[in-house]
Amino acid sequence: MAGSVHREPDAEESDTVRSDANLAGPMADPVPGPRSEAAGEDVSRETSPPPLVDNDTPIGRSAQLAVEALGRAGEGLPRPDQTRVMVVANQKGGVGKTTTTVNLAASLALHGARVLVIDLDPQGNASTALGIDHHADVPSIYDVLVDSRPLLEVVQPVVDVEGLFCAPATIDLAGAEIELVSLVARESRLQRAIQAYEQPLDYILIDCPPSLGLLTVNAMVAGAEVLIPIQCEYYALEGLGQLLRNVDLVRAHLNPALHVSTILLTMYDGRTRLASQVAEEVRSHFGKEVLRTSIPRSVRISEAPSYGQTVLTYDPGSSGSLSYLEAAREIAYRGVGMQYDARQAHLGAGTKSTQSVAEGIIQ
């Protein structure tokens, strides 16, 4: 303890000072600031006046990270040559499909891309998270699938994020599975609607329901890439085999271009051994399809939808926001065949809090 300010701190005291900066995770380095710089000096010596904003406080660190996050979001990313249609699917509920869809979409849009989110889940959670009205009388993706309404007529802009759009889901979509059965070309109705969409887009992200019915099949026929969020918990891989078999069936009979391009580890808690074991197993099985970026458990990510926002606009400096920004960059670079090295991407100008996202966001 620094009880006397007139003696050199010993090794144990230096470690104590360092531990304050490790609140964000055990792998964190100390946050640069007056305390860490003074750890090896006589603190009784006169020092320069303190900065206007103390970055060694929780509020100061959050403010600094928010500025850095928004600054990096303004940096351009490589644009795909043609629209990338990504199907976010996993029939297991609660793995972060909707959260991943809206936050990746917002991250890409903040980097300057034009992004459309198609909400295919009858619960309409993606529409809620983006602040889009989706009550029963609102034109929705149901009208596109069942009544062949042009997709352009149901798309709404997201107010908080320029370049981000959403085709909302209403409760009517709950009956679409049954109504689609009797329709002609029932598996490809979404594909035709997307092909007829005239506005230029860089990305289309389709949020699928937690099932493998006709809505999910429509998404897989319409898209070329499948993005699978996998929760870092015991049941993460249960049922994943069936999803992969369905992808194979759709590829064999309906959409030869379909493939699993991206696997994202979500709800990663570096404090638990289980999360590390699940992450290791997923990486060993799927290899290069798994993003090096993983998404941590974050209260901010959970809170954001209740305000009709993504975590990017709700708390730009949070670990969840920074993680999705990194994941979006990695996806963007992969799409143009480039290798994105997040270790050299100025992760918070060397600050500990940024580099400790998810206790080692890059595995």
N, C-alpha and C positions, 0 to 999 in steps of 0.2 A: 504493500500500500504506500502511496506517496504521502506519508505523514509528515516527513521533514523535507522541506524544499531545498536544503543546503547540502545534500549529499547525492552522490551518483546512484541511480537505481541499479539494483543487482539484476541478475538474469531472470529471477522469478517475477520481479516487478515489471520488467519489460514485457514478459509474456502476458501479465495481467492487462497491461495497456493494450496489447494486441488483441486480446479476447473481446474487447468492446467492439472492435470493428468486425468481428466474426458473427454478429447476430444474424446475418443473412444466410449463413451456412458454414459448416465446419471446414469447407475447402477454401473459404474466402481469405484473401490477403487483407492487410489493414487498409482502410480508406485513407488516402493521402490527406494530410491536414496537420495542424499545429501539434496535436498530441503525438502522432507517430514520428514526426520530425524531431520532436524534443525528447524522444525516448532514450537516446544515447547521450544527451547533453545535460549540463547543469541548468535546471529550470529556473534557478534563481537569477540567471543572467537576463538582462533586458532583451526583450524581443520586439519585433516590429508590430505595429498596431494590427489587431485582428481584422480579417476580411469582413466586408459588409454582410456576406452570407456565410454562415459557418457550415461548411459541408461535412463536418464531423458529427452533426446532429441528424437524427432520423428525418426531420423535415428538410434540412439542407440537402441531404443525400437524395431524397425523393425529388426535390426541385431540380437538382443537377441532372438526375437521370431522365426526368421528363423532358428537359431541354435537349439533352443528347439524343433521346429517342425520336423526338419530333424532327431534330436536325437530320438524323440519319434517314428518317422516313422521306425527307425531301430529296434524297439522293436518287438518281435514276437507276433503274434496273434494265437489263436487256429485255427488249420486247419480243415476244414470239412472232414468227413469220405469219402464222395463222392462229385463229382462235383455239385456245386449249380448253377442251371440255373435260372437267374433272368430276368424277362421281365419288362423293364421300359416302361410303357405305360400311356398315357392320351391323349384322342383325342382332347383336347383343346390345341391349339398351344401356344407357348410362356411361358410355365410353368416351363421350365428348365429340360426337359427330357434329351436332349443331354448333357447339362452341367452336370447334375447329373450322367449320365452314365459314361462319360469319367473321371470325377474327383473322383468318387467312385472307379472306376477301377484302377486309378493311386494310390489312397490311399491304396487300398488292396495290390497292387503290391509292393509298397514301404515298406509294412510290411512283405514282403517275399512270398506272395502268387503268384501263376501263374494264370493270368487272361486273358481271351479273350473277346474282345468287338466285337460284330457282329452288323454292321451298316445296319439296314433295312430301313433307311430313304433315299429315292431317292435323297434328297438334299445333302447327304454325309457330313453333318456337323460334325458328330463324327469322320469321317476319317480326315477331315481338322484339327480338334482340336488336334488330336494325331499325326499330321505331316505325315500322310500317303498319298502317291500319289494315286489319284483315278480318273484319266482322263479316257476317253472312252475306251482306249485300255488295261487298267489294268485288269487282272483277278479279278473278284469281286463276291460278294454274289449273284449277278444276275446269273452268270454261274452255281453256286451251285444249285439254285432253279429251273432254267429253263432247263439247259443242264446236270444236275446231275453230275457236276464236283466235285471231292473230295474237301472237305472243306480245307484240309491241303495244297492244291495247291494255294489257294487264300489268306491264312493268312500271314500277314507281321508283323515282330517285330516292336515295338515302340522304336525308337532310344533313347529317353531321359529316359525311365523307364525300367529297367531290369525286366523281367518276365511278361511284358505287351505285348499283341498281338492284332491285329485288322484284321477283315475280312471286307474290305472296300466296300462301295456302289458307284456305278457309275450312270450316268444319264440313263443308260439302265434299271435300276430298276424301272423307272417311268412306263414302259410298262408291267412290270411283273404281275401286278394285272390282266390284260386282258389275258396274255399268260398262266397264271396258271389255268384259268378257264377250259381249255380243257385238262389239264394234269391229269394223273392217280394219285390218292392219293395227290391231290393238297394241302390239309391242313397239311400234315405231311412230306413234302419234307425237310424242315429244320430240323425236328426231326431226320430223317434218316441220314442226313449229320452229325449232331452232334454225333449221336451214332457211326458213322463210323470213327470219328476223333480219332486218335491213341495216340496223345500226352497227357501227364497227365496235368490236369487243376484243379484248386481249385474253380474258379468261371468263369461263362460265363454270361456276361451282354449283353442283346439284346436291342438296341435302336430302338424303333418302330416309324413309321411315325405318324403324328397327325391325324389319321383316324382309322376306325375299319374295314378295308378291309381284303383281303386274306393275305397280308403281316403280319398284326398284328395277325391274326388267326394262321398263321404258327408259329409265335413266342410263342403264348399261348399254342399251342400243344407241342412245343419243351421244354417249361419250366415248372417248378413246382411252382415257386414263381412269384408273380406280385408285382413290386415296383411302387407305384404311387406318382410322385411328384405333390404337390398341392401348387399353388401360393397363398400367403397370401393377396388376394385381393377379391373384391366384387364378381367377376364372377367365383371364384375358384371352386365352387361346381356344376356349371352348366354343365350338360352333364355327370357328374360323375356317375349318376344312370344308364345311358345306358352302360357305361364301365363295371360297376359291373354286370349288366344283361348279358353282353357278356361273362364275366368271368364265370358266372353261367352256361350259355349255353355250353361253351367249356368244362367245368368240367362235365356236365351231359352227353355229347355225344362223346367227343373226348379225354379228358385228366382228369381222375378222381383225379389226384394228384394236379391239379392246385388250387391255393388259393392266396388270397391277404395277403402277409406276412409283407409288409413294406409300410408305408406311410411317406413321407418326406416333411416337410413344407419348401418351398423355397421362396426366395425374401422377407424374413422377415425384416420388418423395425419397430423396437421397439419404434420409435418416434411417430408412428401413433396408434391411438386407434383401427382403422379398422383391422390392422394386428393382434393385440391381440385378437380381437373378432373372427376373422376367425380361428385363431389358437385354441381358446377355443372351438369353435363349432366343428372343426374337431376332436379334442381330445375327446370331450364328445360323439361324434357319433361313432368313430372308436376305441376308447380306446387303448388297448395295442399294436395295429398294428402301431400306430404313434410313430416314433422315438422321444426321448426326445431332441435330437439335432435338431436344425433348421438352415437353411442356410440363412445368411443375404444378403441383397442387397449389392453388392460389385462391384466397378469399376474394380478391378483386375480380378474378375471372367469373366467379359465381355471382357476385353482386351486380356486375355490369348489366345483365339483361333486365333486371328489375327496374332499371332506369331507362330502358329502351336504347341501350348503347352497347357498343363493343368495348372490350377492355382497352383498346387503343385510344378511344376518346374518353373513356371513364377515368382511367389512371395511366397515362402514357409512360410513367416511370416505373411501373410495377414489374415484378419479375415475369408475370404472365404476358404483359404487353411486349417486353423485350424478347421473350421467347418466340412469340408469334412473328415478330418482325424478322428474327433470324431464320425461322422456318420458311417464311415467304421468300426471303432472299435465296435460300438454298433451292427452293422449288423453281424460282425464276431462272437461276443459272443452269439448273439441270435441264430445263426445257430447251435451252439453246446449245446444249452439249458442252457447256463450260463447267469447270470445277470451281465451286465457290469455297474459299478458305475463310471460314468465319474467324479463325484465330488471328487473321491479319485485317479484320474489318473494323478496326478501331472500336472494340467493344467497350464503350464507355470511357475512352481515353485512359484505359488502364485502371479504372476504379474497381474496387473489390466487389461492390454490390452488383455491378453488371456482370462481371465474370463469374459470379457465384450463383447466377440464375440456375435454379433446379439443381444446385450443388454440383456444378459441373455440367452446364447445359450441353456442351459438346463432349460426347463420350470418347 
